[in-house]
Amino acid sequence: MPTLVSSKKRLRQESVRQRRSATVKSALRTAIKRLRENTDAKAAPELLGQAYSKLDKAVKRNVVHRRTAARIKSRLTRQAG
């Protein structure tokens, strides 16, 4: 356990950020899974848009690197199309 005040604060901050990132990652994985498991061609564009939105939010919150998100978007678009 940390002894310095700044180290204790850092530990608290990391804990909060870790929980926040886990929530964002979970929502992202769910959106991607729904898109990949989709069999209805009419629902694909809507699910693709939702997955894009989740990816963009994850990038904005520094949970996923922007180039990783671009790669995932590309692969999802090819798969959905």
C-alpha positions in Angstrom: 0.0 0.0 0.0 1.2 3.5 -0.7 2.4 5.7 2.1 2.6 9.1 0.4 -0.5 11.2 0.1 0.1 11.7 -3.6 0.4 7.9 -4.1 -2.8 7.3 -2.2 -4.6 9.8 -4.4 -3.1 8.2 -7.5 -4.4 4.8 -6.4 -7.9 6.3 -5.9 -7.8 7.9 -9.3 -6.7 4.7 -11.0 -9.5 2.8 -9.3 -12.1 5.2 -10.5 -10.7 5.3 -14.1 -10.4 1.6 -14.2 -14.1 1.1 -13.3 -15.1 3.8 -15.8 -13.0 2.2 -18.6 -14.5 -1.2 -17.8 -18.0 0.1 -18.3 -17.1 1.7 -21.6 -15.3 -1.4 -22.8 -18.2 -3.7 -21.8 -20.7 -1.6 -23.7 -18.4 -1.5 -26.8 -17.9 -5.3 -26.7 -21.7 -5.8 -26.4 -22.4 -3.5 -29.4 -19.8 -5.4 -31.5 -21.1 -8.8 -30.5 -24.7 -7.8 -31.4 -23.5 -6.7 -34.9 -21.5 -9.8 -35.5 -24.3 -12.1 -34.4 -26.8 -10.2 -36.5 -28.4 -12.2 -39.4 -31.0 -9.6 -40.5 -29.6 -7.5 -43.3 -32.0 -4.6 -42.6 -30.9 -4.2 -39.0 -27.2 -4.2 -39.9 -26.8 -0.5 -40.7 -28.4 0.5 -37.4 -26.2 -1.9 -35.4 -23.2 -0.7 -37.3 -24.0 2.9 -36.4 -24.3 1.9 -32.7 -21.0 0.1 -32.8 -19.4 3.1 -34.5 -20.8 5.4 -31.8 -19.5 3.2 -29.0 -16.1 3.1 -30.6 -15.9 6.8 -31.0 -16.9 7.3 -27.4 -14.2 4.9 -26.3 -11.6 6.8 -28.3 -12.8 10.1 -26.8 -12.4 8.7 -23.3 -8.9 7.2 -24.1 -10.1 3.6 -23.6 -9.2 2.6 -27.1 -6.5 4.0 -29.3 -7.9 5.9 -32.4 -6.1 3.7 -34.9 -7.3 0.6 -33.2 -10.8 1.9 -33.4 -10.3 2.7 -37.1 -9.1 -0.8 -37.8 -12.1 -2.3 -35.9 -14.5 -0.1 -37.8 -13.0 -1.2 -41.1 -13.3 -4.8 -40.2 -16.9 -4.4 -39.0 -17.9 -2.6 -42.2 -16.5 -5.4 -44.3 -18.2 -8.0 -42.3 -21.6 -6.2 -42.2 -21.5 -5.3 -45.9 
